[in-house]
Amino acid sequence: MVYPPDNAPLLPVPTADQPSSRIVAKGEMLPIIRENGIVYAQASRAYCHVGSFLLHPVVHLHILNRNDELYLQKRSMKKDLLPGMWDTAVGGHVDYGEYIGEALHREAAEELKFYDFNPIYLGSYVFQSSTEREMVNVFAVVGNFNPHPDLEEVEEGRYWAMEEIEANIGKSVFTPNFEGEFHRIRRSLEALL
Protein backbone atom coordinates (compact mmCIF):
# COMPACT_ATOMS: atom_id res chain seq x y z
CA MET A 1 0.00 0.00 0.00
CA VAL A 2 1.12 3.51 -0.73
CA TYR A 3 -0.16 6.37 1.42
CA PRO A 4 -0.26 10.00 0.26
CA PRO A 5 2.27 12.37 1.87
CA ASP A 6 -0.53 14.12 3.78
CA ASN A 7 -3.68 12.67 5.33
CA ALA A 8 -6.05 11.41 2.67
CA PRO A 9 -9.44 13.12 2.48
CA LEU A 10 -12.36 11.77 4.48
CA LEU A 11 -15.31 10.11 2.78
CA PRO A 12 -18.16 10.68 2.27
CA VAL A 13 -17.47 13.95 0.46
CA PRO A 14 -19.38 16.90 1.93
CA THR A 15 -22.62 17.89 0.21
CA ALA A 16 -25.23 20.60 0.79
CA ASP A 17 -27.26 18.09 2.82
CA GLN A 18 -24.23 16.95 4.78
CA PRO A 19 -21.69 19.75 5.17
CA SER A 20 -18.11 18.99 6.12
CA SER A 21 -18.75 20.06 9.71
CA ARG A 22 -20.96 16.95 10.10
CA ILE A 23 -18.50 14.51 8.51
CA VAL A 24 -16.17 13.46 11.27
CA ALA A 25 -13.82 10.58 11.79
CA LYS A 26 -15.77 8.33 14.16
CA GLY A 27 -14.41 5.02 15.35
CA GLU A 28 -12.09 2.84 13.34
CA MET A 29 -10.83 4.62 10.21
CA LEU A 30 -9.86 2.55 7.17
CA PRO A 31 -7.72 3.40 4.14
CA ILE A 32 -9.68 3.48 0.90
CA ILE A 33 -7.57 2.10 -1.93
CA ARG A 34 -7.49 1.51 -5.64
CA GLU A 35 -6.85 -2.09 -6.73
CA ASN A 36 -3.16 -1.24 -7.22
CA GLY A 37 -2.82 -0.38 -3.51
CA ILE A 38 -2.76 3.41 -3.79
CA VAL A 39 -4.55 5.01 -0.82
CA TYR A 40 -6.71 7.89 -2.03
CA ALA A 41 -9.12 8.45 0.89
CA GLN A 42 -10.13 7.29 4.34
CA ALA A 43 -13.54 6.41 5.76
CA SER A 44 -15.03 4.99 8.92
CA ARG A 45 -15.48 1.26 9.21
CA ALA A 46 -19.21 1.88 9.63
CA TYR A 47 -19.40 3.81 6.34
CA CYS A 48 -17.45 1.08 4.53
CA HIS A 49 -19.97 -1.53 5.74
CA VAL A 50 -23.24 0.11 4.69
CA GLY A 51 -23.14 -0.53 0.98
CA SER A 52 -20.68 2.21 -0.02
CA PHE A 53 -18.52 -0.54 -1.60
CA LEU A 54 -15.36 1.46 -0.99
CA LEU A 55 -12.41 -0.88 -1.49
CA HIS A 56 -10.52 -1.25 1.79
CA PRO A 57 -7.71 -3.66 2.76
CA VAL A 58 -7.98 -6.57 5.16
CA VAL A 59 -5.55 -9.29 6.25
CA HIS A 60 -6.13 -13.03 6.64
CA LEU A 61 -3.74 -15.48 8.28
CA HIS A 62 -4.13 -19.24 7.85
CA ILE A 63 -2.41 -21.42 10.44
CA LEU A 64 -1.56 -24.88 9.14
CA ASN A 65 -0.03 -27.61 11.29
CA ARG A 66 2.24 -30.45 10.19
CA ASN A 67 -0.75 -32.85 10.17
CA ASP A 68 -2.39 -30.93 7.28
CA GLU A 69 -4.96 -29.39 9.63
CA LEU A 70 -6.11 -25.80 9.46
CA TYR A 71 -6.75 -23.73 12.59
CA LEU A 72 -10.08 -21.89 12.41
CA GLN A 73 -11.74 -19.43 14.75
CA LYS A 74 -15.40 -19.29 15.67
CA ARG A 75 -16.44 -15.66 15.41
CA SER A 76 -17.66 -14.07 18.63
CA MET A 77 -21.41 -13.65 19.00
CA LYS A 78 -20.61 -9.96 19.65
CA LYS A 79 -19.42 -9.45 16.06
CA ASP A 80 -21.61 -7.26 13.86
CA LEU A 81 -20.91 -9.41 10.80
CA LEU A 82 -21.46 -13.20 10.69
CA PRO A 83 -21.41 -13.90 14.46
CA GLY A 84 -20.96 -17.53 15.52
CA MET A 85 -19.61 -18.75 12.17
CA TRP A 86 -16.24 -20.44 11.69
CA ASP A 87 -13.67 -18.38 9.82
CA THR A 88 -10.02 -17.89 8.95
CA ALA A 89 -7.69 -18.16 11.97
CA VAL A 90 -6.99 -14.42 11.88
CA GLY A 91 -8.79 -11.75 9.93
CA GLY A 92 -9.18 -8.04 10.28
CA HIS A 93 -9.09 -4.59 8.78
CA VAL A 94 -6.00 -2.54 8.10
CA ASP A 95 -6.34 0.73 10.05
CA TYR A 96 -5.63 4.04 8.35
CA GLY A 97 -1.89 4.77 8.57
CA GLU A 98 -1.03 1.11 9.10
CA TYR A 99 0.72 -1.20 6.64
CA ILE A 100 -0.31 -4.76 5.75
CA GLY A 101 2.38 -6.48 7.87
CA GLU A 102 1.61 -4.30 10.88
CA ALA A 103 -2.10 -5.09 10.64
CA LEU A 104 -1.41 -8.81 10.28
CA HIS A 105 0.70 -8.96 13.44
CA ARG A 106 -1.69 -6.68 15.39
CA GLU A 107 -4.72 -8.79 14.48
CA ALA A 108 -2.91 -12.06 15.31
CA ALA A 109 -1.97 -10.66 18.71
CA GLU A 110 -5.49 -9.33 19.39
CA GLU A 111 -7.42 -12.40 18.30
CA LEU A 112 -5.14 -15.32 19.24
CA LYS A 113 -2.32 -13.89 21.38
CA PHE A 114 -0.16 -15.16 18.51
CA TYR A 115 3.14 -13.27 18.25
CA ASP A 116 6.09 -15.28 17.00
CA PHE A 117 5.50 -16.23 13.38
CA ASN A 118 6.95 -15.62 9.96
CA PRO A 119 4.05 -15.18 7.50
CA ILE A 120 4.18 -16.43 3.91
CA TYR A 121 2.29 -14.25 1.42
CA LEU A 122 -0.15 -16.28 -0.69
CA GLY A 123 -1.75 -13.47 -2.69
CA SER A 124 -4.51 -10.87 -2.76
CA TYR A 125 -7.98 -10.73 -4.26
CA VAL A 126 -11.08 -8.52 -4.16
CA PHE A 127 -14.04 -9.87 -2.18
CA GLN A 128 -17.45 -8.24 -2.35
CA SER A 129 -20.43 -9.07 -0.18
CA SER A 130 -23.85 -7.44 -0.06
CA THR A 131 -22.49 -4.70 2.22
CA GLU A 132 -18.78 -4.18 1.54
CA ARG A 133 -15.83 -4.57 -0.83
CA GLU A 134 -12.43 -5.70 0.49
CA MET A 135 -8.92 -6.24 -0.83
CA VAL A 136 -8.03 -9.44 1.01
CA ASN A 137 -4.30 -9.98 1.63
CA VAL A 138 -3.78 -13.68 2.39
CA PHE A 139 -0.91 -15.11 4.44
CA ALA A 140 -0.11 -18.50 5.95
CA VAL A 141 2.17 -20.00 8.58
CA VAL A 142 3.11 -23.63 9.04
CA GLY A 143 4.10 -25.20 12.32
CA ASN A 144 2.82 -26.83 15.46
CA PHE A 145 1.38 -23.68 17.02
CA ASN A 146 -0.95 -23.49 19.99
CA PRO A 147 -2.98 -20.27 19.59
CA HIS A 148 -4.82 -18.81 22.60
CA PRO A 149 -8.07 -17.14 21.48
CA ASP A 150 -9.03 -13.86 23.10
CA LEU A 151 -12.59 -14.60 24.16
CA GLU A 152 -13.70 -11.02 23.45
CA GLU A 153 -12.67 -11.35 19.80
CA VAL A 154 -13.11 -15.10 19.22
CA GLU A 155 -15.58 -17.55 20.76
CA GLU A 156 -13.26 -20.55 20.32
CA GLY A 157 -10.69 -22.02 17.98
CA ARG A 158 -9.44 -25.43 16.90
CA TYR A 159 -7.66 -27.34 14.14
CA TRP A 160 -9.82 -28.87 11.40
CA ALA A 161 -8.79 -31.68 9.03
CA MET A 162 -9.07 -30.67 5.37
CA GLU A 163 -11.66 -33.41 4.78
CA GLU A 164 -13.74 -32.12 7.71
CA ILE A 165 -13.70 -28.64 6.20
CA GLU A 166 -14.73 -30.00 2.78
CA ALA A 167 -17.58 -32.00 4.39
CA ASN A 168 -18.99 -28.82 5.97
CA ILE A 169 -18.74 -26.47 2.98
CA GLY A 170 -22.17 -25.09 2.03
CA LYS A 171 -23.80 -26.04 5.35
CA SER A 172 -23.73 -22.53 6.94
CA VAL A 173 -20.89 -23.58 9.25
CA PHE A 174 -18.27 -21.26 7.69
CA THR A 175 -18.37 -17.66 6.55
CA PRO A 176 -18.94 -17.30 2.80
CA ASN A 177 -15.60 -15.53 2.47
CA PHE A 178 -13.76 -18.41 4.16
CA GLU A 179 -15.40 -20.98 1.89
CA GLY A 180 -14.39 -19.12 -1.26
CA GLU A 181 -10.90 -18.44 0.01
CA PHE A 182 -10.38 -22.04 1.13
CA HIS A 183 -11.03 -23.32 -2.38
CA ARG A 184 -8.79 -20.59 -3.81
CA ILE A 185 -5.76 -21.39 -1.60
CA ARG A 186 -6.06 -25.02 -0.45
CA ARG A 187 -3.42 -26.29 -2.89
CA SER A 188 -1.08 -23.43 -1.97
CA LEU A 189 -1.49 -24.26 1.73
CA GLU A 190 -0.77 -27.94 1.25
CA ALA A 191 2.23 -27.12 -0.97
CA LEU A 192 3.79 -25.52 2.14
CA LEU A 193 3.94 -28.87 3.97
C-alpha positions as a Markdown table, in Angstrom:
| # | Residue | x | y | z |
|---|---|---|---|---|
| 1 | Met | 0.0 | 0.0 | 0.0 |
| 2 | Val | 1.1 | 3.5 | -0.7 |
| 3 | Tyr | -0.2 | 6.4 | 1.4 |
| 4 | Pro | -0.3 | 10.0 | 0.3 |
| 5 | Pro | 2.3 | 12.4 | 1.9 |
| 6 | Asp | -0.5 | 14.1 | 3.8 |
| 7 | Asn | -3.7 | 12.7 | 5.3 |
| 8 | Ala | -6.1 | 11.4 | 2.7 |
| 9 | Pro | -9.4 | 13.1 | 2.5 |
| 10 | Leu | -12.4 | 11.8 | 4.5 |
| 11 | Leu | -15.3 | 10.1 | 2.8 |
| 12 | Pro | -18.2 | 10.7 | 2.3 |
| 13 | Val | -17.5 | 13.9 | 0.5 |
| 14 | Pro | -19.4 | 16.9 | 1.9 |
| 15 | Thr | -22.6 | 17.9 | 0.2 |
| 16 | Ala | -25.2 | 20.6 | 0.8 |
| 17 | Asp | -27.3 | 18.1 | 2.8 |
| 18 | Gln | -24.2 | 16.9 | 4.8 |
| 19 | Pro | -21.7 | 19.8 | 5.2 |
| 20 | Ser | -18.1 | 19.0 | 6.1 |
| 21 | Ser | -18.7 | 20.1 | 9.7 |
| 22 | Arg | -21.0 | 17.0 | 10.1 |
| 23 | Ile | -18.5 | 14.5 | 8.5 |
| 24 | Val | -16.2 | 13.5 | 11.3 |
| 25 | Ala | -13.8 | 10.6 | 11.8 |
| 26 | Lys | -15.8 | 8.3 | 14.2 |
| 27 | Gly | -14.4 | 5.0 | 15.4 |
| 28 | Glu | -12.1 | 2.8 | 13.3 |
| 29 | Met | -10.8 | 4.6 | 10.2 |
| 30 | Leu | -9.9 | 2.5 | 7.2 |
| 31 | Pro | -7.7 | 3.4 | 4.1 |
| 32 | Ile | -9.7 | 3.5 | 0.9 |
| 33 | Ile | -7.6 | 2.1 | -1.9 |
| 34 | Arg | -7.5 | 1.5 | -5.6 |
| 35 | Glu | -6.8 | -2.1 | -6.7 |
| 36 | Asn | -3.2 | -1.2 | -7.2 |
| 37 | Gly | -2.8 | -0.4 | -3.5 |
| 38 | Ile | -2.8 | 3.4 | -3.8 |
| 39 | Val | -4.6 | 5.0 | -0.8 |
| 40 | Tyr | -6.7 | 7.9 | -2.0 |
| 41 | Ala | -9.1 | 8.5 | 0.9 |
| 42 | Gln | -10.1 | 7.3 | 4.3 |
| 43 | Ala | -13.5 | 6.4 | 5.8 |
| 44 | Ser | -15.0 | 5.0 | 8.9 |
| 45 | Arg | -15.5 | 1.3 | 9.2 |
| 46 | Ala | -19.2 | 1.9 | 9.6 |
| 47 | Tyr | -19.4 | 3.8 | 6.3 |
| 48 | Cys | -17.5 | 1.1 | 4.5 |
| 49 | His | -20.0 | -1.5 | 5.7 |
| 50 | Val | -23.2 | 0.1 | 4.7 |
| 51 | Gly | -23.1 | -0.5 | 1.0 |
| 52 | Ser | -20.7 | 2.2 | 0.0 |
| 53 | Phe | -18.5 | -0.5 | -1.6 |
| 54 | Leu | -15.4 | 1.5 | -1.0 |
| 55 | Leu | -12.4 | -0.9 | -1.5 |
| 56 | His | -10.5 | -1.3 | 1.8 |
| 57 | Pro | -7.7 | -3.7 | 2.8 |
| 58 | Val | -8.0 | -6.6 | 5.2 |
| 59 | Val | -5.6 | -9.3 | 6.3 |
| 60 | His | -6.1 | -13.0 | 6.6 |
| 61 | Leu | -3.7 | -15.5 | 8.3 |
| 62 | His | -4.1 | -19.2 | 7.9 |
| 63 | Ile | -2.4 | -21.4 | 10.4 |
| 64 | Leu | -1.6 | -24.9 | 9.1 |
| 65 | Asn | 0.0 | -27.6 | 11.3 |
| 66 | Arg | 2.2 | -30.5 | 10.2 |
| 67 | Asn | -0.8 | -32.9 | 10.2 |
| 68 | Asp | -2.4 | -30.9 | 7.3 |
| 69 | Glu | -5.0 | -29.4 | 9.6 |
| 70 | Leu | -6.1 | -25.8 | 9.5 |
| 71 | Tyr | -6.8 | -23.7 | 12.6 |
| 72 | Leu | -10.1 | -21.9 | 12.4 |
| 73 | Gln | -11.7 | -19.4 | 14.8 |
| 74 | Lys | -15.4 | -19.3 | 15.7 |
| 75 | Arg | -16.4 | -15.7 | 15.4 |
| 76 | Ser | -17.7 | -14.1 | 18.6 |
| 77 | Met | -21.4 | -13.7 | 19.0 |
| 78 | Lys | -20.6 | -10.0 | 19.7 |
| 79 | Lys | -19.4 | -9.5 | 16.1 |
| 80 | Asp | -21.6 | -7.3 | 13.9 |
| 81 | Leu | -20.9 | -9.4 | 10.8 |
| 82 | Leu | -21.5 | -13.2 | 10.7 |
| 83 | Pro | -21.4 | -13.9 | 14.5 |
| 84 | Gly | -21.0 | -17.5 | 15.5 |
| 85 | Met | -19.6 | -18.7 | 12.2 |
| 86 | Trp | -16.2 | -20.4 | 11.7 |
| 87 | Asp | -13.7 | -18.4 | 9.8 |
| 88 | Thr | -10.0 | -17.9 | 8.9 |
| 89 | Ala | -7.7 | -18.2 | 12.0 |
| 90 | Val | -7.0 | -14.4 | 11.9 |
| 91 | Gly | -8.8 | -11.8 | 9.9 |
| 92 | Gly | -9.2 | -8.0 | 10.3 |
| 93 | His | -9.1 | -4.6 | 8.8 |
| 94 | Val | -6.0 | -2.5 | 8.1 |
| 95 | Asp | -6.3 | 0.7 | 10.1 |
| 96 | Tyr | -5.6 | 4.0 | 8.4 |
| 97 | Gly | -1.9 | 4.8 | 8.6 |
| 98 | Glu | -1.0 | 1.1 | 9.1 |
| 99 | Tyr | 0.7 | -1.2 | 6.6 |
| 100 | Ile | -0.3 | -4.8 | 5.8 |
| 101 | Gly | 2.4 | -6.5 | 7.9 |
| 102 | Glu | 1.6 | -4.3 | 10.9 |
| 103 | Ala | -2.1 | -5.1 | 10.6 |
| 104 | Leu | -1.4 | -8.8 | 10.3 |
| 105 | His | 0.7 | -9.0 | 13.4 |
| 106 | Arg | -1.7 | -6.7 | 15.4 |
| 107 | Glu | -4.7 | -8.8 | 14.5 |
| 108 | Ala | -2.9 | -12.1 | 15.3 |
| 109 | Ala | -2.0 | -10.7 | 18.7 |
| 110 | Glu | -5.5 | -9.3 | 19.4 |
| 111 | Glu | -7.4 | -12.4 | 18.3 |
| 112 | Leu | -5.1 | -15.3 | 19.2 |
| 113 | Lys | -2.3 | -13.9 | 21.4 |
| 114 | Phe | -0.2 | -15.2 | 18.5 |
| 115 | Tyr | 3.1 | -13.3 | 18.2 |
| 116 | Asp | 6.1 | -15.3 | 17.0 |
| 117 | Phe | 5.5 | -16.2 | 13.4 |
| 118 | Asn | 6.9 | -15.6 | 10.0 |
| 119 | Pro | 4.1 | -15.2 | 7.5 |
| 120 | Ile | 4.2 | -16.4 | 3.9 |
| 121 | Tyr | 2.3 | -14.3 | 1.4 |
| 122 | Leu | -0.2 | -16.3 | -0.7 |
| 123 | Gly | -1.8 | -13.5 | -2.7 |
| 124 | Ser | -4.5 | -10.9 | -2.8 |
| 125 | Tyr | -8.0 | -10.7 | -4.3 |
| 126 | Val | -11.1 | -8.5 | -4.2 |
| 127 | Phe | -14.0 | -9.9 | -2.2 |
| 128 | Gln | -17.5 | -8.2 | -2.4 |
| 129 | Ser | -20.4 | -9.1 | -0.2 |
| 130 | Ser | -23.8 | -7.4 | -0.1 |
| 131 | Thr | -22.5 | -4.7 | 2.2 |
| 132 | Glu | -18.8 | -4.2 | 1.5 |
| 133 | Arg | -15.8 | -4.6 | -0.8 |
| 134 | Glu | -12.4 | -5.7 | 0.5 |
| 135 | Met | -8.9 | -6.2 | -0.8 |
| 136 | Val | -8.0 | -9.4 | 1.0 |
| 137 | Asn | -4.3 | -10.0 | 1.6 |
| 138 | Val | -3.8 | -13.7 | 2.4 |
| 139 | Phe | -0.9 | -15.1 | 4.4 |
| 140 | Ala | -0.1 | -18.5 | 5.9 |
| 141 | Val | 2.2 | -20.0 | 8.6 |
| 142 | Val | 3.1 | -23.6 | 9.0 |
| 143 | Gly | 4.1 | -25.2 | 12.3 |
| 144 | Asn | 2.8 | -26.8 | 15.5 |
| 145 | Phe | 1.4 | -23.7 | 17.0 |
| 146 | Asn | -0.9 | -23.5 | 20.0 |
| 147 | Pro | -3.0 | -20.3 | 19.6 |
| 148 | His | -4.8 | -18.8 | 22.6 |
| 149 | Pro | -8.1 | -17.1 | 21.5 |
| 150 | Asp | -9.0 | -13.9 | 23.1 |
| 151 | Leu | -12.6 | -14.6 | 24.2 |
| 152 | Glu | -13.7 | -11.0 | 23.5 |
| 153 | Glu | -12.7 | -11.4 | 19.8 |
| 154 | Val | -13.1 | -15.1 | 19.2 |
| 155 | Glu | -15.6 | -17.5 | 20.8 |
| 156 | Glu | -13.3 | -20.6 | 20.3 |
| 157 | Gly | -10.7 | -22.0 | 18.0 |
| 158 | Arg | -9.4 | -25.4 | 16.9 |
| 159 | Tyr | -7.7 | -27.3 | 14.1 |
| 160 | Trp | -9.8 | -28.9 | 11.4 |
| 161 | Ala | -8.8 | -31.7 | 9.0 |
| 162 | Met | -9.1 | -30.7 | 5.4 |
| 163 | Glu | -11.7 | -33.4 | 4.8 |
| 164 | Glu | -13.7 | -32.1 | 7.7 |
| 165 | Ile | -13.7 | -28.6 | 6.2 |
| 166 | Glu | -14.7 | -30.0 | 2.8 |
| 167 | Ala | -17.6 | -32.0 | 4.4 |
| 168 | Asn | -19.0 | -28.8 | 6.0 |
| 169 | Ile | -18.7 | -26.5 | 3.0 |
| 170 | Gly | -22.2 | -25.1 | 2.0 |
| 171 | Lys | -23.8 | -26.0 | 5.4 |
| 172 | Ser | -23.7 | -22.5 | 6.9 |
| 173 | Val | -20.9 | -23.6 | 9.2 |
| 174 | Phe | -18.3 | -21.3 | 7.7 |
| 175 | Thr | -18.4 | -17.7 | 6.5 |
| 176 | Pro | -18.9 | -17.3 | 2.8 |
| 177 | Asn | -15.6 | -15.5 | 2.5 |
| 178 | Phe | -13.8 | -18.4 | 4.2 |
| 179 | Glu | -15.4 | -21.0 | 1.9 |
| 180 | Gly | -14.4 | -19.1 | -1.3 |
| 181 | Glu | -10.9 | -18.4 | 0.0 |
| 182 | Phe | -10.4 | -22.0 | 1.1 |
| 183 | His | -11.0 | -23.3 | -2.4 |
| 184 | Arg | -8.8 | -20.6 | -3.8 |
| 185 | Ile | -5.8 | -21.4 | -1.6 |
| 186 | Arg | -6.1 | -25.0 | -0.4 |
| 187 | Arg | -3.4 | -26.3 | -2.9 |
| 188 | Ser | -1.1 | -23.4 | -2.0 |
| 189 | Leu | -1.5 | -24.3 | 1.7 |
| 190 | Glu | -0.8 | -27.9 | 1.2 |
| 191 | Ala | 2.2 | -27.1 | -1.0 |
| 192 | Leu | 3.8 | -25.5 | 2.1 |
| 193 | Leu | 3.9 | -28.9 | 4.0 |
